[in-house]
Amino acid sequence: MTPAEPRGDFPPVPDTPVGSAARTTMATAEPPADARPVATERPAPAAAPAEADADAVPEEAARATAEPGGARKRRLRWTTRRRDLAVYGLFLLAALWVTSRIWVDPAGRVASLYSSDPAQVQFFLAHSVRVVLHGEFPFYTDQFNFPDGVNLMANTAVLALGIPMVPVTLLFGPAVSFVVLVTLGLAGTAAAWYRVLSRHVVRTPLAAAVGGWFCGFSPAMLSHASWHPNIISQFLLPFIVWRVLVITRSRRPVRDGALLALLVVVQAFINEEILLFTAMACGVFLIAVLVQRPALWSAAWRPLGVAVAVCAVLAGALLAYPLYVQFAGPMAYHGLSDAVRDYGNDIAAFFAPGSPTLGGNERANVNLAPNYSEENAFFGWSLALLSVGIVFWLRREPLVRALAATGAFFAVLSLGERVSWWDRELFTGPWELLVRVPLLDAVVPTRFGMITTAVIGVLLALAVERIWSLRPAEARTVRTLGVGALALALLPIMPMPLKVTSRPAVPKFITADRWRQYVGAGQTLVPIPVPSMGNTHGMRWAASTNLDFKIPGGYFLAPRNGNTGDPGRFGGRPSGVGRLLEEVATTGRTPELDDRQRRRSLDELRHWRAAVLVLPVGQHNAEPLRRTVEELVGPGRRELDVWVWDVRTLTAPTA
């Protein structure tokens, strides 16, 4: 099993099928006949098995050449397309398994630990409906946090996901659209990696399937699945990476640069942070390749420079205005909240199984990640050791060395500003030097672990390819050992259904449109408690109506003091009445209010242009909340399943 001696100028790959298939775009000194890397040609070796040829034979030809009734006839009918569809179907079934508990009741179930992010995403999906049907401005809205509004470009409004989902949102509601996006995000990411790996990196379908499976259903992806469909929707990333590698040897760099620009623009409207990670990973990988073969730069710099310039000009032109709104428009902020800026992975997190996996343990992981939605490492001991073993085994291949350097680099960055082991701080991490760099100051460092995840997925594919390409004399024993090692590594982190809990239904007062007799144009409906990061039920109410009414407050990122350019924080301007009602909802204690507090509360309601205050009868601590609101604005009345306070006469502007 010792790797064969390298051959050729670059990279020094073993004389095996995996060596010929896993070449990068800068693989040889002589350019290929077209712009594609050598890996896309994948010439069949002379000793290739019959099954490899069968994939290239059309189905009709297979029938004509097969032996009647024999096993060969059945093999020839198993075409590449059918095999791919079977793999895609497996990924879709796995994604449905992961999301099965949410599918039982999409509107009534949510992740068991945090419910804020799903409500926010559902609000953004409803905003996409208004963009399509009413032509509303896509990059900013005042439908929540009224009247200041929210900069949606700075809040990942998922327009590239929400707009295609408009028919689903209209027919079934944003809660169903949310779980559809989560399901397709997991399955689509796995399928995309399988597609790129099987066509350009490895020859063995099983190898591509293993790599795609891990990239789509890794512990990091499962961790984000309950909350962040924008982060797990990574189905464009394999194609972006491949196009970046293509342009290093392209004979049509203008065309290839334009194709890359289109992918970049779409990904920017899914998640800019993941796009930035991808660009950084491609840069580090190419540097790692060139360090090993610096002579390649002379052939690569010209097409790379032209294609990157074309990509920058075209993508820059298409994204110029949205990015202007994001960084200089209303409610723009610079840099993340201090609450998340120093999120980092504990070193021990790389050796523990993720919480939403077969071997996961939430209690054991509690101090190894910032929270359960940010478990961006958690490979488990067996997979961590297997990954190191693969790198050592295939260390003579430049591709493997470049991948290893890339994965290790971002694993170190993911540790954050303070490196820790089992929640004990050891020393200051290198991220401390980068945290204030523009663009990087808006990055959550723990998420760099997702780059390491993708690297491990490719390494697994290369290892399986090597094992399956061994000579028959070695194949049986080595394959048995390889399957055992894979099972030992992947079984503890096999995906399990996401844990969910029930959440309050949207009040009938909202679903029956009874609110319409109170709220006019330019007025707000004020949910009690006022929407905030910790209470997003009011955002779900608005989303269920496709944002037909405005609300104050909400869960979003905004400038700390409400001034464009300030550092970011969660939520808008501090609200006295909002804090008061949140404290009552939490403690159940009714405070004693004086005239000054009442006047200030009324001033806030006037600022919000409040038309009606709505308190669900089933709200936690509803009775103390009702008494508090009555002390502020007077008696309310019950209507359907809510308490209602019509405050239009109190908040109407004076002449």
PEFENWO-V594867 format. One record per residue. N is the residue number from 0. OMEGA is omega as a letter, one per 30 degrees, with the letter a starting at -180 (NA if undefined). D_CENTER is the distance of its C-alpha to the mean C-alpha in Angstrom with 2 decimals. Layout:
n=N omega=OMEGA d_center=D_CENTER
n=N omega=OMEGA d_center=D_CENTER
This chain:
n=0 omega=l d_center=37.96
n=1 omega=a d_center=38.51
n=2 omega=l d_center=36.71
n=3 omega=l d_center=39.16
n=4 omega=a d_center=40.34
n=5 omega=l d_center=38.24
n=6 omega=l d_center=39.60
n=7 omega=a d_center=39.15
n=8 omega=l d_center=38.32
n=9 omega=f d_center=34.52
n=10 omega=l d_center=32.63
n=11 omega=a d_center=35.02
n=12 omega=l d_center=33.65
n=13 omega=a d_center=35.50
n=14 omega=a d_center=37.77
n=15 omega=l d_center=35.68
n=16 omega=a d_center=33.47
n=17 omega=l d_center=30.32
n=18 omega=a d_center=31.86
n=19 omega=a d_center=32.55
n=20 omega=a d_center=29.27
n=21 omega=l d_center=26.87
n=22 omega=l d_center=28.23
n=23 omega=a d_center=26.09
n=24 omega=l d_center=27.02
n=25 omega=a d_center=29.48
n=26 omega=a d_center=31.07
n=27 omega=l d_center=34.70
n=28 omega=l d_center=37.15
n=29 omega=l d_center=38.21
n=30 omega=l d_center=35.85
n=31 omega=a d_center=35.21
n=32 omega=l d_center=36.87
n=33 omega=a d_center=33.88
n=34 omega=a d_center=30.78
n=35 omega=l d_center=28.77
n=36 omega=l d_center=28.56
n=37 omega=a d_center=30.99
n=38 omega=a d_center=28.32
n=39 omega=a d_center=28.10
n=40 omega=l d_center=31.84
n=41 omega=l d_center=31.91
n=42 omega=a d_center=35.69
n=43 omega=l d_center=36.84
n=44 omega=a d_center=39.03
n=45 omega=a d_center=42.59
n=46 omega=a d_center=42.18
n=47 omega=l d_center=39.05
n=48 omega=a d_center=39.34
n=49 omega=a d_center=40.20
n=50 omega=a d_center=36.86
n=51 omega=l d_center=35.18
n=52 omega=a d_center=37.69
n=53 omega=a d_center=37.21
n=54 omega=a d_center=33.66
n=55 omega=a d_center=35.15
n=56 omega=l d_center=37.87
n=57 omega=a d_center=37.40
n=58 omega=a d_center=37.91
n=59 omega=l d_center=41.28
n=60 omega=l d_center=42.55
n=61 omega=l d_center=41.44
n=62 omega=a d_center=43.61
n=63 omega=a d_center=46.51
n=64 omega=a d_center=46.45
n=65 omega=l d_center=45.60
n=66 omega=a d_center=48.36
n=67 omega=l d_center=49.17
n=68 omega=a d_center=47.88
n=69 omega=l d_center=46.72
n=70 omega=a d_center=43.54
n=71 omega=l d_center=42.96
n=72 omega=a d_center=42.78
n=73 omega=l d_center=39.94
n=74 omega=a d_center=38.03
n=75 omega=l d_center=38.49
n=76 omega=l d_center=37.15
n=77 omega=a d_center=33.80
n=78 omega=l d_center=32.50
n=79 omega=a d_center=29.36
n=80 omega=a d_center=28.01
n=81 omega=l d_center=28.79
n=82 omega=l d_center=27.32
n=83 omega=l d_center=24.01
n=84 omega=l d_center=24.05
n=85 omega=l d_center=24.80
n=86 omega=l d_center=21.84
n=87 omega=l d_center=19.50
n=88 omega=l d_center=21.28
n=89 omega=l d_center=20.81
n=90 omega=l d_center=17.03
n=91 omega=l d_center=17.18
n=92 omega=l d_center=19.61
n=93 omega=l d_center=17.50
n=94 omega=l d_center=14.57
n=95 omega=l d_center=17.34
n=96 omega=a d_center=18.72
n=97 omega=a d_center=15.64
n=98 omega=a d_center=15.46
n=99 omega=a d_center=19.26
n=100 omega=l d_center=20.19
n=101 omega=a d_center=18.19
n=102 omega=l d_center=19.70
n=103 omega=a d_center=23.10
n=104 omega=a d_center=22.83
n=105 omega=a d_center=19.65
n=106 omega=a d_center=21.43
n=107 omega=a d_center=22.99
n=108 omega=a d_center=20.47
n=109 omega=l d_center=17.52
n=110 omega=a d_center=15.96
n=111 omega=a d_center=19.09
n=112 omega=a d_center=18.34
n=113 omega=a d_center=16.65
n=114 omega=a d_center=16.88
n=115 omega=a d_center=16.15
n=116 omega=l d_center=12.47
n=117 omega=l d_center=12.99
n=118 omega=l d_center=16.13
n=119 omega=l d_center=14.65
n=120 omega=l d_center=12.18
n=121 omega=l d_center=15.30
n=122 omega=l d_center=17.32
n=123 omega=l d_center=15.25
n=124 omega=l d_center=15.58
n=125 omega=l d_center=19.28
n=126 omega=l d_center=19.49
n=127 omega=l d_center=18.51
n=128 omega=a d_center=21.50
n=129 omega=l d_center=23.73
n=130 omega=a d_center=22.69
n=131 omega=a d_center=23.71
n=132 omega=a d_center=26.73
n=133 omega=l d_center=28.12
n=134 omega=a d_center=27.10
n=135 omega=l d_center=25.70
n=136 omega=a d_center=24.37
n=137 omega=a d_center=20.63
n=138 omega=a d_center=19.80
n=139 omega=l d_center=21.72
n=140 omega=l d_center=23.03
n=141 omega=l d_center=25.64
n=142 omega=l d_center=25.02
n=143 omega=a d_center=23.86
n=144 omega=l d_center=25.13
n=145 omega=g d_center=28.24
n=146 omega=a d_center=30.13
n=147 omega=a d_center=28.05
n=148 omega=a d_center=24.92
n=149 omega=l d_center=21.33
n=150 omega=a d_center=19.94
n=151 omega=l d_center=16.96
n=152 omega=l d_center=16.06
n=153 omega=a d_center=15.75
n=154 omega=l d_center=13.62
n=155 omega=a d_center=10.69
n=156 omega=l d_center=12.66
n=157 omega=a d_center=10.48
n=158 omega=a d_center=13.85
n=159 omega=l d_center=12.93
n=160 omega=a d_center=11.59
n=161 omega=a d_center=14.15
n=162 omega=l d_center=17.16
n=163 omega=a d_center=17.14
n=164 omega=a d_center=16.74
n=165 omega=l d_center=19.79
n=166 omega=l d_center=22.26
n=167 omega=a d_center=20.43
n=168 omega=l d_center=20.06
n=169 omega=a d_center=23.75
n=170 omega=a d_center=24.99
n=171 omega=l d_center=23.16
n=172 omega=a d_center=21.50
n=173 omega=l d_center=18.06
n=174 omega=l d_center=17.69
n=175 omega=l d_center=18.03
n=176 omega=a d_center=15.65
n=177 omega=a d_center=12.96
n=178 omega=l d_center=13.67
n=179 omega=a d_center=14.07
n=180 omega=l d_center=10.59
n=181 omega=a d_center=9.32
n=182 omega=a d_center=12.08
n=183 omega=l d_center=11.65
n=184 omega=l d_center=7.97
n=185 omega=a d_center=9.29
n=186 omega=a d_center=12.57
n=187 omega=l d_center=11.75
n=188 omega=l d_center=9.79
n=189 omega=a d_center=12.78
n=190 omega=a d_center=15.20
n=191 omega=l d_center=14.23
n=192 omega=l d_center=14.69
n=193 omega=a d_center=17.84
n=194 omega=a d_center=19.11
n=195 omega=a d_center=18.95
n=196 omega=a d_center=20.26
n=197 omega=a d_center=23.00
n=198 omega=a d_center=24.18
n=199 omega=a d_center=24.12
n=200 omega=a d_center=23.92
n=201 omega=a d_center=25.67
n=202 omega=a d_center=28.40
n=203 omega=a d_center=28.04
n=204 omega=l d_center=25.81
n=205 omega=l d_center=25.41
n=206 omega=l d_center=24.07
n=207 omega=a d_center=21.39
n=208 omega=l d_center=20.54
n=209 omega=l d_center=20.28
n=210 omega=l d_center=17.99
n=211 omega=l d_center=15.73
n=212 omega=a d_center=15.86
n=213 omega=l d_center=14.81
n=214 omega=a d_center=11.85
n=215 omega=a d_center=10.62
n=216 omega=l d_center=11.98
n=217 omega=l d_center=12.13
n=218 omega=l d_center=12.55
n=219 omega=l d_center=9.45
n=220 omega=l d_center=7.37
n=221 omega=l d_center=10.06
n=222 omega=a d_center=9.99
n=223 omega=a d_center=6.73
n=224 omega=a d_center=7.87
n=225 omega=a d_center=10.64
n=226 omega=a d_center=9.22
n=227 omega=l d_center=5.73
n=228 omega=l d_center=5.45
n=229 omega=a d_center=4.30
n=230 omega=a d_center=0.92
n=231 omega=l d_center=2.96
n=232 omega=a d_center=5.04
n=233 omega=a d_center=6.29
n=234 omega=l d_center=9.78
n=235 omega=a d_center=11.29
n=236 omega=l d_center=10.79
n=237 omega=a d_center=13.70
n=238 omega=l d_center=15.85
n=239 omega=l d_center=15.35
n=240 omega=a d_center=16.33
n=241 omega=l d_center=19.20
n=242 omega=l d_center=20.45
n=243 omega=l d_center=20.59
n=244 omega=l d_center=22.72
n=245 omega=a d_center=24.76
n=246 omega=l d_center=25.89
n=247 omega=l d_center=27.49
n=248 omega=a d_center=30.15
n=249 omega=l d_center=30.05
n=250 omega=l d_center=33.37
n=251 omega=a d_center=31.81
n=252 omega=l d_center=29.59
n=253 omega=l d_center=29.78
n=254 omega=a d_center=28.42
n=255 omega=l d_center=25.71
n=256 omega=l d_center=24.73
n=257 omega=l d_center=24.57
n=258 omega=l d_center=22.32
n=259 omega=l d_center=19.92
n=260 omega=l d_center=20.12
n=261 omega=l d_center=19.18
n=262 omega=a d_center=15.99
n=263 omega=a d_center=15.20
n=264 omega=l d_center=16.09
n=265 omega=l d_center=13.95
n=266 omega=l d_center=10.77
n=267 omega=l d_center=12.03
n=268 omega=l d_center=12.00
n=269 omega=l d_center=8.40
n=270 omega=a d_center=7.13
n=271 omega=a d_center=10.05
n=272 omega=l d_center=9.06
n=273 omega=l d_center=7.13
n=274 omega=l d_center=10.23
n=275 omega=l d_center=12.48
n=276 omega=a d_center=11.44
n=277 omega=l d_center=12.19
n=278 omega=l d_center=15.43
n=279 omega=a d_center=16.44
n=280 omega=l d_center=15.98
n=281 omega=l d_center=18.05
n=282 omega=a d_center=20.61
n=283 omega=a d_center=21.10
n=284 omega=a d_center=21.40
n=285 omega=l d_center=23.96
n=286 omega=l d_center=25.87
n=287 omega=l d_center=26.06
n=288 omega=a d_center=27.48
n=289 omega=l d_center=29.96
n=290 omega=l d_center=31.16
n=291 omega=a d_center=32.31
n=292 omega=a d_center=33.79
n=293 omega=l d_center=34.56
n=294 omega=a d_center=36.87
n=295 omega=a d_center=33.97
n=296 omega=a d_center=33.27
n=297 omega=l d_center=36.42
n=298 omega=a d_center=35.19
n=299 omega=a d_center=31.55
n=300 omega=a d_center=31.86
n=301 omega=l d_center=33.39
n=302 omega=l d_center=30.96
n=303 omega=a d_center=28.01
n=304 omega=a d_center=29.47
n=305 omega=a d_center=30.28
n=306 omega=l d_center=26.95
n=307 omega=l d_center=24.98
n=308 omega=l d_center=27.48
n=309 omega=l d_center=27.11
n=310 omega=a d_center=23.31
n=311 omega=a d_center=23.61
n=312 omega=a d_center=26.31
n=313 omega=l d_center=24.78
n=314 omega=l d_center=21.20
n=315 omega=l d_center=22.87
n=316 omega=a d_center=25.14
n=317 omega=a d_center=22.53
n=318 omega=a d_center=20.30
n=319 omega=a d_center=23.31
n=320 omega=l d_center=23.86
n=321 omega=l d_center=20.32
n=322 omega=l d_center=19.99
n=323 omega=l d_center=23.48
n=324 omega=a d_center=22.54
n=325 omega=a d_center=19.53
n=326 omega=a d_center=21.74
n=327 omega=a d_center=25.19
n=328 omega=l d_center=25.01
n=329 omega=l d_center=25.82
n=330 omega=l d_center=23.97
n=331 omega=l d_center=22.23
n=332 omega=a d_center=21.69
n=333 omega=l d_center=21.66
n=334 omega=a d_center=19.80
n=335 omega=l d_center=17.82
n=336 omega=l d_center=19.67
n=337 omega=a d_center=21.57
n=338 omega=a d_center=20.00
n=339 omega=a d_center=16.69
n=340 omega=a d_center=17.95
n=341 omega=l d_center=19.39
n=342 omega=l d_center=16.67
n=343 omega=l d_center=17.21
n=344 omega=l d_center=17.35
n=345 omega=l d_center=20.79
n=346 omega=a d_center=22.37
n=347 omega=a d_center=23.15
n=348 omega=a d_center=19.51
n=349 omega=a d_center=19.44
n=350 omega=l d_center=22.28
n=351 omega=l d_center=21.31
n=352 omega=l d_center=19.58
n=353 omega=a d_center=16.46
n=354 omega=a d_center=17.45
n=355 omega=a d_center=16.03
n=356 omega=a d_center=17.93
n=357 omega=a d_center=21.57
n=358 omega=a d_center=22.85
n=359 omega=l d_center=20.73
n=360 omega=a d_center=22.65
n=361 omega=a d_center=21.22
n=362 omega=a d_center=24.43
n=363 omega=a d_center=24.52
n=364 omega=a d_center=21.01
n=365 omega=a d_center=21.63
n=366 omega=a d_center=22.51
n=367 omega=l d_center=20.33
n=368 omega=l d_center=17.06
n=369 omega=l d_center=16.80
n=370 omega=a d_center=15.86
n=371 omega=l d_center=14.60
n=372 omega=a d_center=11.06
n=373 omega=l d_center=10.95
n=374 omega=a d_center=12.55
n=375 omega=l d_center=11.06
n=376 omega=l d_center=14.30
n=377 omega=l d_center=16.63
n=378 omega=a d_center=17.86
n=379 omega=a d_center=21.29
n=380 omega=a d_center=24.66
n=381 omega=a d_center=25.34
n=382 omega=l d_center=22.26
n=383 omega=l d_center=22.56
n=384 omega=l d_center=26.21
n=385 omega=l d_center=25.69
n=386 omega=l d_center=23.34
n=387 omega=l d_center=26.08
n=388 omega=l d_center=28.66
n=389 omega=l d_center=27.08
n=390 omega=l d_center=27.06
n=391 omega=a d_center=30.66
n=392 omega=a d_center=31.75
n=393 omega=a d_center=30.42
n=394 omega=l d_center=31.03
n=395 omega=a d_center=33.41
n=396 omega=l d_center=30.79
n=397 omega=l d_center=29.50
n=398 omega=a d_center=26.20
n=399 omega=l d_center=25.68
n=400 omega=l d_center=26.88
n=401 omega=l d_center=24.56
n=402 omega=a d_center=21.53
n=403 omega=l d_center=22.86
n=404 omega=l d_center=23.39
n=405 omega=a d_center=19.88
n=406 omega=a d_center=18.33
n=407 omega=a d_center=20.95
n=408 omega=a d_center=20.58
n=409 omega=l d_center=16.96
n=410 omega=l d_center=17.71
n=411 omega=l d_center=20.48
n=412 omega=a d_center=18.53
n=413 omega=l d_center=16.05
n=414 omega=l d_center=19.20
n=415 omega=a d_center=19.35
n=416 omega=a d_center=22.65
n=417 omega=a d_center=24.52
n=418 omega=a d_center=24.50
n=419 omega=l d_center=25.29
n=420 omega=a d_center=26.40
n=421 omega=l d_center=26.32
n=422 omega=l d_center=25.83
n=423 omega=a d_center=28.81
n=424 omega=a d_center=28.40
n=425 omega=a d_center=29.84
n=426 omega=l d_center=29.62
n=427 omega=a d_center=27.79
n=428 omega=a d_center=24.85
n=429 omega=l d_center=24.47
n=430 omega=l d_center=21.57
n=431 omega=a d_center=24.45
n=432 omega=a d_center=25.66
n=433 omega=a d_center=22.51
n=434 omega=a d_center=21.17
n=435 omega=l d_center=23.34
n=436 omega=l d_center=22.77
n=437 omega=a d_center=21.69
n=438 omega=l d_center=17.99
n=439 omega=l d_center=17.42
n=440 omega=l d_center=18.73
n=441 omega=a d_center=15.60
n=442 omega=l d_center=13.34
n=443 omega=a d_center=12.50
n=444 omega=a d_center=14.24
n=445 omega=a d_center=13.18
n=446 omega=l d_center=9.74
n=447 omega=l d_center=12.05
n=448 omega=l d_center=12.45
n=449 omega=l d_center=9.48
n=450 omega=l d_center=11.86
n=451 omega=l d_center=14.58
n=452 omega=l d_center=12.86
n=453 omega=l d_center=12.85
n=454 omega=l d_center=16.38
n=455 omega=l d_center=17.56
n=456 omega=l d_center=16.50
n=457 omega=l d_center=18.66
n=458 omega=l d_center=21.39
n=459 omega=l d_center=21.60
n=460 omega=l d_center=22.09
n=461 omega=a d_center=24.77
n=462 omega=l d_center=26.51
n=463 omega=l d_center=26.79
n=464 omega=a d_center=28.06
n=465 omega=a d_center=30.67
n=466 omega=a d_center=31.84
n=467 omega=l d_center=32.27
n=468 omega=a d_center=34.21
n=469 omega=l d_center=36.85
n=470 omega=a d_center=40.48
n=471 omega=a d_center=41.77
n=472 omega=a d_center=43.85
n=473 omega=a d_center=40.86
n=474 omega=a d_center=38.27
n=475 omega=a d_center=39.12
n=476 omega=a d_center=39.10
n=477 omega=l d_center=36.14
n=478 omega=l d_center=34.02
n=479 omega=l d_center=34.98
n=480 omega=a d_center=34.03
n=481 omega=l d_center=30.74
n=482 omega=l d_center=29.79
n=483 omega=l d_center=30.85
n=484 omega=l d_center=28.79
n=485 omega=l d_center=25.63
n=486 omega=l d_center=26.38
n=487 omega=a d_center=27.08
n=488 omega=a d_center=23.82
n=489 omega=a d_center=21.43
n=490 omega=l d_center=23.30
n=491 omega=a d_center=22.57
n=492 omega=l d_center=18.78
n=493 omega=a d_center=19.01
n=494 omega=l d_center=16.60
n=495 omega=l d_center=18.35
n=496 omega=a d_center=17.97
n=497 omega=l d_center=15.91
n=498 omega=a d_center=18.48
n=499 omega=l d_center=19.24
n=500 omega=l d_center=21.99
n=501 omega=l d_center=23.91
n=502 omega=a d_center=23.67
n=503 omega=l d_center=26.49
n=504 omega=l d_center=26.99
n=505 omega=a d_center=27.14
n=506 omega=l d_center=30.86
n=507 omega=l d_center=33.29
n=508 omega=l d_center=34.50
n=509 omega=a d_center=31.26
n=510 omega=l d_center=30.90
n=511 omega=l d_center=34.62
n=512 omega=l d_center=34.44
n=513 omega=l d_center=37.09
n=514 omega=a d_center=35.35
n=515 omega=l d_center=36.39
n=516 omega=l d_center=39.99
n=517 omega=a d_center=39.03
n=518 omega=l d_center=36.31
n=519 omega=l d_center=37.38
n=520 omega=l d_center=35.89
n=521 omega=l d_center=34.78
n=522 omega=a d_center=34.88
n=523 omega=l d_center=32.34
n=524 omega=a d_center=31.99
n=525 omega=l d_center=31.55
n=526 omega=l d_center=29.97
n=527 omega=f d_center=31.54
n=528 omega=l d_center=30.03
n=529 omega=a d_center=28.62
n=530 omega=a d_center=24.80
n=531 omega=l d_center=23.05
n=532 omega=a d_center=20.09
n=533 omega=a d_center=21.88
n=534 omega=a d_center=23.11
n=535 omega=a d_center=21.01
n=536 omega=l d_center=23.27
n=537 omega=l d_center=24.81
n=538 omega=l d_center=21.57
n=539 omega=l d_center=21.33
n=540 omega=a d_center=24.97
n=541 omega=a d_center=24.43
n=542 omega=a d_center=21.46
n=543 omega=l d_center=23.73
n=544 omega=a d_center=26.23
n=545 omega=l d_center=23.82
n=546 omega=l d_center=24.60
n=547 omega=l d_center=28.33
n=548 omega=l d_center=29.18
n=549 omega=l d_center=28.15
n=550 omega=l d_center=27.48
n=551 omega=l d_center=27.86
n=552 omega=a d_center=25.37
n=553 omega=a d_center=21.86
n=554 omega=a d_center=18.60
n=555 omega=l d_center=17.24
n=556 omega=a d_center=17.64
n=557 omega=l d_center=21.03
n=558 omega=a d_center=23.81
n=559 omega=a d_center=25.52
n=560 omega=l d_center=28.86
n=561 omega=a d_center=27.88
n=562 omega=a d_center=28.94
n=563 omega=l d_center=26.79
n=564 omega=l d_center=26.00
n=565 omega=l d_center=26.14
n=566 omega=a d_center=23.56
n=567 omega=l d_center=20.79
n=568 omega=l d_center=21.08
n=569 omega=l d_center=19.68
n=570 omega=a d_center=21.96
n=571 omega=a d_center=24.83
n=572 omega=l d_center=28.42
n=573 omega=a d_center=29.90
n=574 omega=l d_center=31.69
n=575 omega=a d_center=34.84
n=576 omega=l d_center=34.99
n=577 omega=l d_center=31.29
n=578 omega=a d_center=31.83
n=579 omega=a d_center=35.07
n=580 omega=l d_center=33.71
n=581 omega=l d_center=30.69
n=582 omega=l d_center=33.24
n=583 omega=l d_center=35.39
n=584 omega=a d_center=32.54
n=585 omega=a d_center=31.74
n=586 omega=a d_center=35.33
n=587 omega=a d_center=37.32
n=588 omega=l d_center=40.02
n=589 omega=a d_center=41.60
n=590 omega=l d_center=42.48
n=591 omega=a d_center=45.74
n=592 omega=l d_center=45.23
n=593 omega=a d_center=47.71
n=594 omega=l d_center=48.48
n=595 omega=l d_center=46.53
n=596 omega=l d_center=43.26
n=597 omega=a d_center=44.02
n=598 omega=l d_center=44.66
n=599 omega=l d_center=41.44
n=600 omega=l d_center=39.45
n=601 omega=l d_center=41.21
n=602 omega=l d_center=40.47
n=603 omega=l d_center=36.73
n=604 omega=l d_center=37.03
n=605 omega=l d_center=38.94
n=606 omega=l d_center=36.30
n=607 omega=a d_center=33.72
n=608 omega=a d_center=36.32
n=609 omega=l d_center=35.93
n=610 omega=a d_center=37.66
n=611 omega=l d_center=37.02
n=612 omega=a d_center=35.70
n=613 omega=l d_center=34.27
n=614 omega=l d_center=34.21
n=615 omega=l d_center=33.34
n=616 omega=a d_center=36.21
n=617 omega=l d_center=33.94
n=618 omega=l d_center=32.07
n=619 omega=a d_center=32.34
n=620 omega=a d_center=35.49
n=621 omega=a d_center=36.30
n=622 omega=l d_center=40.01
n=623 omega=l d_center=39.75
n=624 omega=l d_center=37.32
n=625 omega=a d_center=39.80
n=626 omega=l d_center=42.67
n=627 omega=l d_center=40.86
n=628 omega=l d_center=39.97
n=629 omega=l d_center=43.58
n=630 omega=a d_center=44.85
n=631 omega=a d_center=42.83
n=632 omega=l d_center=43.52
n=633 omega=a d_center=46.05
n=634 omega=l d_center=46.11
n=635 omega=l d_center=43.54
n=636 omega=a d_center=43.94
n=637 omega=l d_center=42.16
n=638 omega=a d_center=40.80
n=639 omega=a d_center=39.26
n=640 omega=a d_center=36.76
n=641 omega=l d_center=36.41
n=642 omega=a d_center=38.65
n=643 omega=l d_center=39.05
n=644 omega=l d_center=40.51
n=645 omega=a d_center=41.55
n=646 omega=a d_center=41.64
n=647 omega=l d_center=42.32
n=648 omega=a d_center=45.84
n=649 omega=a d_center=44.67
n=650 omega=a d_center=41.99
n=651 omega=a d_center=43.80
n=652 omega=l d_center=44.53
n=653 omega=a d_center=48.12
n=654 omega=NA d_center=50.53
